[in-house]
Amino acid sequence: MTRLDLDLDTPNGASRWWNGLGVVVSIGLVAAIVLQLGGATSDALKTIVRLPPAVWPALLLLYLAQPVCDFAVFRRIWNLPFAGVEALLRKTVINEVVLGYSGEAYLYVWARRMAGGAIAPFRAIKDANIVSALLGNVLTLALAAMSATQLRALDLDRRLGPALWSGLIPLAISIGLLVFGRRVFSLRLGQLAFVGAAHALRLVVSAVLTILIWRISLPEVAPGVWLVLLAVRYLVSRIPFLSNKDLVFGNLMLLLLGAHSAVAVLLAALALTTLFQHLAVIVGLGALDLARRFSAFPHIPLMPSPRGSTLSGGPIEPQ
């Protein structure tokens, strides 16, 4: 086991360079979010204001489902300290705002430099994402099968065309992974089982919270409608390298159901609330980092420090 301690009281030039780059990345994320918020409609913004109070804690839990699951996984594999949650939150935002899986690239660089070469983070990140994708594909197929008749009525294949069919790529890859699993996975069987259980729980919790939020917001809509829309949402999420899938889904519903549909406006409004949450996370973590910079309190930098720097708060075990 390797114990790592980060010392930023006397930063060298390289660590200052990485922290400066981190500030630039944060500003870029804020700019990207603000640009995406620029397309918000007045109806969607009014809907956000009128959301029932019970929706807000559910939205927070839904937002935290991914980083909490990631923390549980990497805590088990790397013995990641709690301070690593900051990097996992940034990973979530980067994935959603920039490009799918770009957050994993950030996490890889962060973990590699935090550990100073003591771990090989690519294996854990790769396996965790493969398992998550496999389970997500299973859930998507199950929802699509349950809603097949209603999905045909929406005429998605004509409206989305090649974009929707590209979602078959991850499904095909999943089949290949099941066949060649022993050659693909690097983690031990017990670790893979834990990763699978954590992501399965995340998917179930996220689906339940999503339906609950929709149901509370528009109780007059039949539950079967929400099930169909959940299937569409997961189908959209299967499109590779798509950024801000919630916003794409919300805009798609406006296209399919019409701009005056209460359901479509609600879904667009909820997509905007996710963007506001991303903005709050990036601004909040940036403010926290600046506050720490002017105090003696040790902190995790916006971007990883150079190799040789170390992470305090707990040991990170080699894989």
RAURGI-V876146 format. One record per residue. RES is the residue in one letter. NEAR is the number of other C-alpha atoms within 8 Angstrom. D_CENTER is the distance of its C-alpha to the mean C-alpha in Angstrom with 1 decimal. Layout:
res=RES near=NEAR d_center=D_CENTER
res=RES near=NEAR d_center=D_CENTER
This chain:
res=M near=6 d_center=29.4
res=T near=8 d_center=28.7
res=R near=10 d_center=28.3
res=L near=13 d_center=26.8
res=D near=9 d_center=27.7
res=L near=12 d_center=26.4
res=D near=10 d_center=29.3
res=L near=7 d_center=28.8
res=D near=5 d_center=32.1
res=T near=5 d_center=33.7
res=P near=9 d_center=31.1
res=N near=6 d_center=32.4
res=G near=6 d_center=32.0
res=A near=9 d_center=29.1
res=S near=11 d_center=27.0
res=R near=9 d_center=27.9
res=W near=8 d_center=26.9
res=W near=13 d_center=23.4
res=N near=13 d_center=23.0
res=G near=8 d_center=24.4
res=L near=9 d_center=22.0
res=G near=11 d_center=19.1
res=V near=10 d_center=20.7
res=V near=8 d_center=20.9
res=V near=8 d_center=17.2
res=S near=11 d_center=16.5
res=I near=8 d_center=19.2
res=G near=8 d_center=17.8
res=L near=12 d_center=14.4
res=V near=11 d_center=16.4
res=A near=8 d_center=18.7
res=A near=10 d_center=16.2
res=I near=12 d_center=14.8
res=V near=8 d_center=18.5
res=L near=8 d_center=19.5
res=Q near=8 d_center=17.1
res=L near=9 d_center=18.3
res=G near=6 d_center=21.8
res=G near=6 d_center=21.8
res=A near=9 d_center=21.5
res=T near=6 d_center=24.5
res=S near=6 d_center=26.8
res=D near=7 d_center=26.5
res=A near=13 d_center=22.7
res=L near=10 d_center=23.3
res=K near=8 d_center=26.1
res=T near=11 d_center=24.2
res=I near=10 d_center=21.6
res=V near=6 d_center=24.7
res=R near=6 d_center=26.1
res=L near=8 d_center=23.3
res=P near=8 d_center=24.8
res=P near=6 d_center=24.2
res=A near=7 d_center=22.9
res=V near=11 d_center=19.8
res=W near=8 d_center=18.5
res=P near=8 d_center=18.1
res=A near=11 d_center=16.4
res=L near=10 d_center=13.9
res=L near=8 d_center=13.3
res=L near=9 d_center=13.0
res=L near=12 d_center=10.5
res=Y near=9 d_center=8.2
res=L near=8 d_center=9.0
res=A near=11 d_center=8.7
res=Q near=10 d_center=5.6
res=P near=11 d_center=7.2
res=V near=9 d_center=10.5
res=C near=11 d_center=10.2
res=D near=9 d_center=9.4
res=F near=13 d_center=12.3
res=A near=9 d_center=14.5
res=V near=12 d_center=14.2
res=F near=11 d_center=14.9
res=R near=10 d_center=17.4
res=R near=9 d_center=19.2
res=I near=11 d_center=19.3
res=W near=10 d_center=19.8
res=N near=11 d_center=20.9
res=L near=13 d_center=18.3
res=P near=11 d_center=19.7
res=F near=7 d_center=18.1
res=A near=7 d_center=18.1
res=G near=10 d_center=15.3
res=V near=10 d_center=12.8
res=E near=9 d_center=13.2
res=A near=10 d_center=12.0
res=L near=12 d_center=8.9
res=L near=10 d_center=8.2
res=R near=11 d_center=9.2
res=K near=13 d_center=7.1
res=T near=11 d_center=3.8
res=V near=13 d_center=6.5
res=I near=12 d_center=8.1
res=N near=15 d_center=5.8
res=E near=11 d_center=6.1
res=V near=11 d_center=9.5
res=V near=12 d_center=11.2
res=L near=13 d_center=10.7
res=G near=11 d_center=8.8
res=Y near=8 d_center=9.1
res=S near=11 d_center=10.5
res=G near=14 d_center=8.2
res=E near=10 d_center=9.8
res=A near=8 d_center=13.0
res=Y near=9 d_center=12.7
res=L near=11 d_center=12.1
res=Y near=11 d_center=15.1
res=V near=9 d_center=17.3
res=W near=12 d_center=16.5
res=A near=10 d_center=17.4
res=R near=14 d_center=20.3
res=R near=15 d_center=21.9
res=M near=15 d_center=21.4
res=A near=15 d_center=23.1
res=G near=12 d_center=25.8
res=G near=8 d_center=25.8
res=A near=9 d_center=26.2
res=I near=11 d_center=23.3
res=A near=10 d_center=22.1
res=P near=9 d_center=18.3
res=F near=7 d_center=17.9
res=R near=10 d_center=19.1
res=A near=12 d_center=16.7
res=I near=10 d_center=13.6
res=K near=8 d_center=15.1
res=D near=12 d_center=16.2
res=A near=11 d_center=13.0
res=N near=8 d_center=11.2
res=I near=8 d_center=14.4
res=V near=12 d_center=14.7
res=S near=11 d_center=11.3
res=A near=10 d_center=12.3
res=L near=10 d_center=15.8
res=L near=11 d_center=15.0
res=G near=10 d_center=12.8
res=N near=12 d_center=15.9
res=V near=8 d_center=18.3
res=L near=8 d_center=16.8
res=T near=11 d_center=16.8
res=L near=8 d_center=20.4
res=A near=8 d_center=21.5
res=L near=12 d_center=20.5
res=A near=13 d_center=22.0
res=A near=7 d_center=25.1
res=M near=6 d_center=25.6
res=S near=11 d_center=25.2
res=A near=8 d_center=27.0
res=T near=6 d_center=29.9
res=Q near=8 d_center=28.0
res=L near=12 d_center=25.6
res=R near=8 d_center=28.8
res=A near=6 d_center=30.1
res=L near=7 d_center=27.2
res=D near=8 d_center=28.3
res=L near=10 d_center=24.8
res=D near=8 d_center=26.2
res=R near=6 d_center=28.5
res=R near=6 d_center=26.2
res=L near=8 d_center=23.2
res=G near=9 d_center=25.4
res=P near=6 d_center=24.1
res=A near=8 d_center=20.5
res=L near=13 d_center=20.3
res=W near=9 d_center=22.4
res=S near=9 d_center=20.2
res=G near=13 d_center=17.8
res=L near=9 d_center=20.7
res=I near=9 d_center=20.0
res=P near=11 d_center=17.1
res=L near=10 d_center=19.4
res=A near=8 d_center=22.3
res=I near=8 d_center=20.5
res=S near=11 d_center=19.7
res=I near=8 d_center=23.4
res=G near=9 d_center=24.4
res=L near=9 d_center=22.3
res=L near=7 d_center=24.0
res=V near=6 d_center=27.3
res=F near=8 d_center=26.8
res=G near=9 d_center=24.5
res=R near=5 d_center=26.9
res=R near=6 d_center=26.9
res=V near=7 d_center=23.2
res=F near=8 d_center=21.9
res=S near=8 d_center=22.8
res=L near=9 d_center=22.0
res=R near=6 d_center=24.6
res=L near=6 d_center=24.9
res=G near=6 d_center=24.4
res=Q near=10 d_center=21.2
res=L near=12 d_center=19.9
res=A near=8 d_center=21.0
res=F near=9 d_center=19.1
res=V near=11 d_center=15.8
res=G near=11 d_center=16.6
res=A near=8 d_center=17.6
res=A near=11 d_center=14.5
res=H near=12 d_center=12.1
res=A near=10 d_center=14.8
res=L near=8 d_center=15.0
res=R near=11 d_center=11.3
res=L near=9 d_center=11.9
res=V near=8 d_center=15.2
res=V near=10 d_center=14.2
res=S near=10 d_center=11.5
res=A near=9 d_center=14.2
res=V near=8 d_center=16.9
res=L near=12 d_center=15.4
res=T near=10 d_center=14.7
res=I near=11 d_center=18.3
res=L near=9 d_center=19.6
res=I near=11 d_center=18.3
res=W near=10 d_center=19.8
res=R near=11 d_center=22.9
res=I near=10 d_center=23.6
res=S near=10 d_center=23.2
res=L near=8 d_center=25.6
res=P near=8 d_center=27.6
res=E near=4 d_center=30.1
res=V near=8 d_center=27.9
res=A near=7 d_center=28.6
res=P near=7 d_center=26.0
res=G near=6 d_center=26.5
res=V near=8 d_center=25.2
res=W near=12 d_center=21.8
res=L near=11 d_center=21.6
res=V near=13 d_center=22.3
res=L near=8 d_center=19.8
res=L near=12 d_center=17.1
res=A near=12 d_center=18.3
res=V near=11 d_center=18.0
res=R near=10 d_center=14.5
res=Y near=10 d_center=13.6
res=L near=12 d_center=16.0
res=V near=12 d_center=14.4
res=S near=9 d_center=11.0
res=R near=10 d_center=13.3
res=I near=11 d_center=14.5
res=P near=10 d_center=13.8
res=F near=7 d_center=12.5
res=L near=9 d_center=11.9
res=S near=10 d_center=10.3
res=N near=11 d_center=9.5
res=K near=10 d_center=10.0
res=D near=9 d_center=10.8
res=L near=10 d_center=13.5
res=V near=9 d_center=14.8
res=F near=14 d_center=15.1
res=G near=15 d_center=16.9
res=N near=9 d_center=19.2
res=L near=8 d_center=19.9
res=M near=12 d_center=21.1
res=L near=13 d_center=23.3
res=L near=8 d_center=24.8
res=L near=7 d_center=25.4
res=L near=10 d_center=26.6
res=G near=9 d_center=28.1
res=A near=8 d_center=27.5
res=H near=7 d_center=29.7
res=S near=9 d_center=27.9
res=A near=6 d_center=26.8
res=V near=8 d_center=24.0
res=A near=14 d_center=22.7
res=V near=15 d_center=23.1
res=L near=11 d_center=21.1
res=L near=11 d_center=18.1
res=A near=15 d_center=18.3
res=A near=13 d_center=18.7
res=L near=10 d_center=15.7
res=A near=12 d_center=13.6
res=L near=12 d_center=15.3
res=T near=9 d_center=14.6
res=T near=10 d_center=10.9
res=L near=10 d_center=12.0
res=F near=8 d_center=14.4
res=Q near=9 d_center=12.0
res=H near=10 d_center=10.2
res=L near=10 d_center=13.8
res=A near=8 d_center=14.9
res=V near=11 d_center=12.5
res=I near=13 d_center=13.6
res=V near=10 d_center=17.2
res=G near=8 d_center=17.4
res=L near=9 d_center=16.4
res=G near=11 d_center=18.7
res=A near=8 d_center=21.4
res=L near=8 d_center=21.1
res=D near=12 d_center=21.4
res=L near=8 d_center=24.4
res=A near=8 d_center=26.0
res=R near=11 d_center=25.8
res=R near=9 d_center=27.3
res=F near=6 d_center=30.3
res=S near=6 d_center=30.8
res=A near=7 d_center=31.6
res=F near=6 d_center=28.5
res=P near=8 d_center=26.6
res=H near=9 d_center=23.0
res=I near=11 d_center=20.1
res=P near=9 d_center=20.3
res=L near=11 d_center=17.8
res=M near=9 d_center=18.2
res=P near=14 d_center=19.7
res=S near=13 d_center=23.4
res=P near=11 d_center=25.7
res=R near=11 d_center=26.6
res=G near=7 d_center=29.1
res=S near=14 d_center=27.2
res=T near=13 d_center=26.1
res=L near=13 d_center=23.7
res=S near=10 d_center=25.3
res=G near=8 d_center=24.2
res=G near=10 d_center=24.6
res=P near=12 d_center=25.3
res=I near=14 d_center=23.0
res=E near=12 d_center=24.5
res=P near=9 d_center=25.2
res=Q near=6 d_center=24.0
